[in-house]
Amino acid sequence: MSRCRHPVLRALKDHRRDQERERRQAGDLWHDEGWVFASPVGKPIHPRTDHTAWKALLKEAGRHDARHTAATMLLVLGVPGRAVMEVMGWSAVGMTARYQHMTTDLMTSIADQIGGLFWADEDDGDDGSAGQPVAV
């Protein structure tokens, strides 16, 4: 395993190691065309093969579209709408309504945060005010 700390760089280095193993196994059948992602003999991966593998991965993850997943993850991370627009390549922030989806965990987190603003923690003080609304 690579010692690189950044996950994408680590994955690419691991991939390069795996591809070098494929290159050795292919021997004279290897076509060195410089592809980062290649077939087991060094040829470019056919777009249909790549698409089929991608759709299978999305299905396994319970997702139908990576754009929706990416936009929703940015929502969960609390990334501001303008930044989401730039990352996703949208021309308008309004696209968030189409691609971002509220998750149960996110709604629960929001409810907990709001509850924390309005209700004192049950462990706060022993003056009998536990569970009482907090003035805001």
N, C-alpha and C positions, 0 to 999 in steps of 0.2 A: 504494500500500500504506500502511496505517495505521502510525503511529509508536508505537502502544501496545505496551508490553512484555509484558503478560500475554496469553498465547495465546487464552484464551476471549474477553477483551475485544476483542482484535485481530480474531478471527473474527467477532464480532458487528458490529463497525464495518465490516468488509469486506462482511458480509451486508447491512447497511443501505445501503451504497453501491450494491451490486448491485440491491437492491430499489428504490432511487430510479431507477436506470436502467430497470427494468421499468415503474415508474410512468410515466416519460416516454414509453416506447414504447407503453404501453397507452392513453395519452391519455384520451379520454372514456370508455373501457371500464373504467377503474380504479374499483374500489369501495374507498373509504377507510374501512375498518372497524377500523383500529388493530391489525391482526395483525402480530406480529413475523415469523412465518413464514406466508407467504401464497402463493396461486397467482400466476401471472404477471399476473393482472388484479385482485389485491388481495383475492380471496375466500379464505375459510378452506380449508386443504388438507384434502381428504377423508381420514378416518382410514385407509381401505383403501390409498390412495395412499401415505401416510406409512409404513404398516406394510410394504408391498411394497418400498419404497425401503430401509427399515431392514434387512429380511431380505436384500436383495441386497447391501447393504454388509457385513453379517456374513458372508455366503457368500464374498464377494470377499476378506475378511480371513481366511478359513479358520476362522471361529468360528461356533458354533451358537447361542450365547446370551450376551448382553452381561453378565448377572449373573456367569456363570462367568469371563468374561474380566476383569471388574472385580475380582472376588475374587482371582483368580490374580495379577493385577498388584499388588495390595496385598501378597500373599504374597512376590512377587519383590522388592518394595521393602522388605520386612522390617517391615511395619506390625504392631504387636502385635495378637493375636487380639481383645482387648477393643475396641480402636479399630476393627478391621475390622467387628466386630459392630455398632458404632454407625453407621459410615459406610454399611453395607449395610442397616441397619434390621432386623437380626435380633434375636430375643428371646433367643437362646442362642449362645454361642461355638461350640457343636458344629456349627453350620451350615457352619463352615469345611470340615469333612470332605466335605460334599456339593458345595460350590461351588469350593473351591480345588484346583488340580491342579498337581502337581509338574512342572516343565519340565526338560528335559535340561540346559539352561544353569544352572538353579538347583541341580540335583543335582551338576553338575560344580563349581560354585562352592563348595558345601558341602564336597565332597570335597577341593578345593584348600585350603580353610580348615583342615580337620582335618589334612590333610597338613602344612600349615605349622606346626601345633602340635606335631607329633610328629617331624618330620624337619628336620634342619638344612639350610639352603640350601647348594647345592653350591659356591657362591662364598664361603661363610663360612669365614674362616681358612684356613690352609694346614697345619694340624696333623694332617691325615689323618682328621679326624672328619667330613668331608663325607658326607652320606648316612646318618649314624648317628642312631639315635633320640635325641630330646631328652628329658631327664627332666622330667616334669610333676608 
